[in-house]
Amino acid sequence: MITRRQELSYAAGDVGFNLIWQSIELYLLFFYIETAGLPLAVAAGIFLLGAMVDWLADPVIGTLADRFAGRYPLRVWVLLSGPFAGVALALAFSVPPLAPGPLAIYAAATHVLLRFAYSCGNIPYAALTARMTDDPFAHARLTGVRMQGAAIGGLLAALVYALESAWSESGTHQFFMGALVLGMLAQPCFYMTWAGVREQIVTGRPQSPLSIAGEFRTYLTMVSRSAELRRVLATILAAGLSTTVTFKSILFLFDRDMQQGAWGYWAALLPSIALLTTAPVWVALSRRLGRARSLAIAAAIHCAALLLIAVMPARDMGSVTLLLAIAITASCGMSVMFWALVPAAIQDLEADPGSEPCAARAYALSTTTRKLGQALAPQLIALSLAVTRSDDAAKGGGSVIPALVAGAAVCLVMMLLYRPGRMRSDRGNGPPAAA
């Protein structure tokens, strides 16, 4: 039985992580292009480089977290990585007086440092869902509570950056003070998770000897053995791509397409407001319809709203903001559902008596897949801006509408062809839930 105190302590961790992650998700690409003055290709390439490092580092972090969970509980990783991530956030949003070449190298180095620091705490944190309880409906509830914590963190981050922009005396938003404040605010959140969460599910199974080849085989075996894991990973990739394109496009959409750049900073509050207010609704829907069916509904609404923005003959602020809010709300539903499906895949993998504990490894795979979608999103946005740019447009012009359409199309095709089916853990446990 998960107590309310444990739920709140768990959610506090995602408040802290999203003070940091929403800075990366919503503002860092815009900061590189508009404040640091990096070329589109360089800015997008930095995100791709960061993701490539994640693809190597995240499985290692997952392996170490699983192997040493008996000695170092997963929540310890959250506490120890916090100061590291806070310092890295401030460094990533600073612009030292360097020539363009060295500045690009500095941006890339601090970006990689930030993402690595974030992963060191976030992957073990995410795996806590599967270690706090083995009840599938508690997993959905924990995911919903966690997402509300993420929403509060994102809302605070958006408010801090919006206020910093309003108070900025220069014409260009610098972001550094906001990043510094958010890095400090994240630390007590990480402490709350460390102090208040307890890991009740302990497998106690022996681990095979540690080797690079052996760990590589372990990850391959996990993916090859579980069709449900493969479908969840494919969903995370496609839904994560479209969600990230949508979130990263907010500032560009209102600055470039709508010529209302100031409104973009307030529109950036929408993801956090939507997640905070609708996460319980998506959790309740999943209990009634099942997680997979709820995921499909959210994806359909998300894609429809984005496509309507693209085909509108005359785009006005009210209609675009409303449709964007609908798309963002549906993307919150996709996020709640695909993260709630990961513990079910873990249960299937660990059901075999001869299997090794794999919670952190499964979340490492899921997080790495999510970051692949997040790495591809800036490439789509940069390509969209470059292709649609005209010489006489303000700030170089360009539109993010094609990127929004492309992301939605990928998400829609994946949902039609390869979405998760009904999970075994949805059958016969708790209330009936068709998916």
Buried (B, 14 or more C-beta within 10 A) or exposed (E): EBEEEBBBBBBBBBBBBBBBBBBBBBBBBBBBBBBBEBBBEBBBBBBEBBBBBBBEBBBBBBBBBBBBBEEBBBBBBBBBBBBBBBBBBBBBBBBEEEEEEEBBEBBBBBBBBBBBBBBBBBBBBBBBBBBBBBBBBBBBBBBBBBBBBBBBBBBBBBBBBBEBBEEEEEEEBBBBBBBBBBBBBBBEBBBBBBEBBBBEBEBEEEBEEEEEEEBEEBBEBBBEBBEBBBBBBBBBBBBBBBBBBBBBBBBBBBBBBBEBBEBBBBBBBBBBBBBBEBBBBBBBBBBEBBBBBBBBBBBBBBBBBBBBBBEEEEBEEEEBBBBBBBBBBBBBBBBBBBBBBBBBBBBBBBEEEEBBBBBBBBBBBBBBBBBBBBBBBBBBBBBBBBEBBEEEEEEEBBBBBBBBBBBBBBBBEBBEEEBBBBBBBBEEEEEEBEB
